Amino acid sequence: MPVIESSYSAPWWLRNGHAHTVYAALRRRVAGVRYERERLELEDGDFLDLDWSRIGKARQAVVVSHGLEGSSDATYVRGMVRAFNRRGWDAVAWNQRGCSGEPNRLLRLYHSGVSDDLLRVAGHVAGLGYERVGLVGFSLGGNVTLKLAGEMGSEAPKWMAGAVGISVPVDLAGSAATMARRVNRIYMGRFLACLRAKLRAKQGSFPNELNDDGYARIRSFREFDGRYTAPIHGFASAEDYWEKCGAVAVLQHVGVPALLLNSRDDPFLSPGSFPDGAARGHRFLHLEVAETGGHVGFLGANGTDGETFAETRSVEFLGA
């Protein structure tokens, strides 16, 4: 498929990627979503908490994946859930390991490459009798979503309706370098503080592996992933983790309708997260690029009835 020039345009007062990102995160509110929690016990002894929003008698369902240090309670997740509910879909927002308000049981954490967990969730949902199951992911969760679509390739199950990734750093190494820039110091500091709190919540069970002595000196994902993510999950280094888990490496193998929606002014993304070469001529992969939108933003009148453009576009894409 050709690269799509998005019809989205941010309101004039949000045509700065940083302002749009911050405003969307701090000021937007979504009402009318009520969850029912289901705990999915895993074969490795751990668990995942799934939050369902059902409309009743739906024949299709969407699995929504949150971003780094997000959860099913994130405003952007609730907005997507509401948009699909409005169009006749049941929705399940899954909390990645340790993100549901309770530390997970194993040393293993969540990260950008946990497509095995997403597959387990999607398979569980399909097993409940839905005819079609779609996937939508934001940022880190979008990378997981598109990575799974690429790994499935032409062997994707018949119930897989397609996949949508929004504001996705498919080039993990490039985005890690972008986030290390001085202009992104505030975002980086917030992520690192949240991750430290999560590590400390598990230290009692894993005091050696999750020791945070000297943590205050960590300033980048290269340092965090090199110290924690890589060794805990069997990668040789941060660079090895980024190379093996970035969805950009498998996008050419996607075998279901897939949409990657990114904005040029997203302060978290590097040029490598706009994979024009992979999308051009691809049968299934659609790369839609907006000039504005920030990171997980896309606010404004381009959406429908209080929805963001990303929400309206995701339902439109998977519904087709």
RAMOUR-V261505 format. One record per pair of residues at least 12 apart in sequence whose ideal C-beta (glycine too) atoms are under 7 Angstrom apart, sorted by the first residue. I is the first residue (numbers start at 0). J is the second residue. If there is no record, write none. Layout:
i j
I J
I J
This chain:
i j
0 278
0 281
0 284
0 285
1 279
2 275
2 278
2 279
2 286
2 288
3 285
3 286
3 287
4 288
5 287
5 288
5 289
6 301
7 289
7 292
7 297
7 301
7 308
8 291
8 301
9 291
9 292
9 298
9 299
10 299
13 298
13 299
14 291
16 264
16 265
16 266
16 293
17 266
19 291
19 292
19 293
19 296
19 298
20 266
20 293
20 294
20 296
23 293
23 295
23 296
23 298
27 74
27 298
28 74
29 74
29 77
29 78
29 81
31 81
32 52
32 77
32 80
32 81
33 52
34 50
34 51
34 52
34 71
35 51
36 48
36 50
37 49
37 51
39 120
39 123
41 119
43 105
44 104
44 105
45 96
45 103
45 104
45 105
45 107
46 103
46 104
47 93
47 94
47 96
47 116
47 120
48 94
48 99
49 91
49 93
49 120
50 71
50 91
50 92
51 91
52 80
52 84
52 90
53 89
54 84
54 87
54 89
57 87
57 88
57 89
58 129
58 130
59 88
59 129
59 130
59 131
59 160
60 88
60 89
60 90
60 91
60 124
60 129
60 132
61 83
61 88
61 90
61 133
61 135
61 317
62 91
62 93
62 120
62 121
62 124
62 132
62 134
63 76
63 79
63 80
63 90
63 92
63 135
64 93
64 117
64 136
64 137
64 140
64 143
64 144
65 95
65 98
65 137
65 140
66 137
66 138
66 139
66 140
66 295
67 138
67 139
67 190
68 190
68 193
68 194
69 98
70 94
70 98
70 99
71 92
71 94
75 137
75 295
76 92
78 306
78 307
78 310
79 135
79 310
79 313
80 92
82 306
82 310
82 311
82 314
83 314
86 314
86 318
91 124
93 120
95 109
95 113
95 116
96 108
96 109
96 116
97 109
97 197
102 200
102 201
106 205
106 208
106 231
107 231
107 232
108 231
110 228
110 232
110 244
111 139
111 142
111 143
111 171
111 244
112 143
112 146
112 243
112 244
113 143
114 143
114 146
114 147
114 150
117 143
117 144
117 147
118 147
121 134
125 156
125 158
129 158
130 158
131 158
131 160
132 158
132 159
132 160
133 160
133 161
133 317
134 162
135 163
135 313
136 164
137 165
137 166
137 295
138 166
138 167
138 168
138 294
138 295
141 164
141 165
141 166
141 167
142 164
142 167
142 168
142 169
142 245
142 246
144 162
144 164
145 162
145 164
145 167
145 169
145 246
145 250
145 257
145 259
146 244
146 246
146 249
148 162
148 253
148 255
148 257
149 246
149 249
149 250
149 252
149 253
150 249
151 254
152 252
152 254
153 254
155 254
155 255
159 255
160 317
161 255
161 256
161 257
161 316
161 317
162 255
162 257
163 258
163 313
163 316
163 317
164 259
165 260
165 295
165 309
166 261
166 265
166 294
166 295
167 246
167 259
167 261
167 272
168 267
168 268
168 272
169 245
169 246
169 247
169 250
169 272
169 274
170 245
170 247
170 269
170 271
170 272
171 241
171 244
171 245
172 238
172 241
172 245
173 269
173 270
173 271
173 272
174 267
174 268
174 269
174 272
175 219
175 220
175 221
175 241
176 269
177 267
177 268
177 269
178 220
178 267
179 219
179 221
183 266
187 219
191 217
191 223
194 223
195 211
195 214
198 211
199 211
208 231
221 237
224 237
224 240
225 237
228 240
247 271
247 274
250 274
250 277
250 284
251 277
253 283
253 284
254 283
255 283
256 283
257 283
257 284
257 285
258 285
258 287
258 316
259 286
259 287
260 287
260 309
260 312
261 273
261 288
262 289
262 291
262 292
262 293
263 288
263 289
263 290
264 290
264 291
264 292
264 293
265 292
265 293
265 294
266 294
267 294
273 286
273 288
274 286
297 309
